[in-house]
Amino acid sequence: MCIRDRIDRATLAPRVALVVGNEGAGLSDALRALADEAVTIPMPGGSESLNVAAAAAVALYALAYLSLVAGVLAGALPWPCLLGLVTLTLAIPAARDVLRHPDDVKALLPAMGRNVMVNLATPAFVAVGLFVG
């Protein structure tokens, strides 16, 4: 298994299975042995871990954006699909809020609103890119 220090350096294969471990024990040794690669999410400040839902959300966003760029660079998607990256201006602050306040529901409300906007806007921008391209 190849262990990388950050999810944004993950190797993208045509098919990816994302397996997320819990805060305490992480993944079992049996699951780790089956994995081709293991990645971590960089944590700012004093945070030690995220709950599994927050970790999965951050990982899925990272993989989605990496896949979009890889698809364009490989010629599988037209260049205008990169319009989908515009939503990073919403996704990055939302991810930072989740990393800073993983257990404070009130502090996460603005981040949740941005996440909804990202989930609606990204496919719309990619669809415009497909139509224009």
Long-range contacts (C-beta under 8 A, 24 or more apart in sequence): 1-32, 1-33, 1-35, 1-36, 1-37, 1-38, 2-36, 2-37, 2-38, 3-37, 3-38, 3-39, 4-37, 4-38, 4-39, 4-40, 5-39, 5-40, 6-39, 6-40, 6-41, 6-42, 7-39, 7-40, 7-41, 7-42, 7-58, 7-59, 7-62, 7-63, 8-62, 8-66, 9-39, 10-37, 10-39, 10-62, 10-63, 10-66, 11-36, 11-37, 12-63, 12-66, 12-67, 12-70, 16-63, 18-56, 18-59, 18-60, 18-63, 20-52, 20-55, 20-56, 20-59, 21-52, 22-52, 23-49, 23-50, 23-51, 23-52, 41-99, 43-99, 44-96, 44-99, 44-100, 45-100, 47-99, 47-100, 47-102, 49-102, 50-98, 50-99, 50-102, 51-102, 51-103, 54-98, 54-99, 54-102, 57-95, 57-98, 57-115, 58-95, 58-98, 58-99, 61-91, 61-95, 61-118, 64-122, 65-91, 68-126, 77-126, 77-129, 77-130, 77-133, 78-129, 78-130, 78-132, 78-133, 79-129, 79-133, 80-128, 80-129, 80-130, 80-132, 80-133, 81-125, 81-126, 81-129, 81-130, 81-133, 82-129, 83-125, 83-126, 83-128, 83-129, 84-122, 84-123, 84-125, 84-126, 84-129, 86-121, 86-125, 87-117, 87-118, 87-121, 87-122, 87-125, 90-114, 90-117, 90-118, 90-121, 91-115, 91-118, 94-118
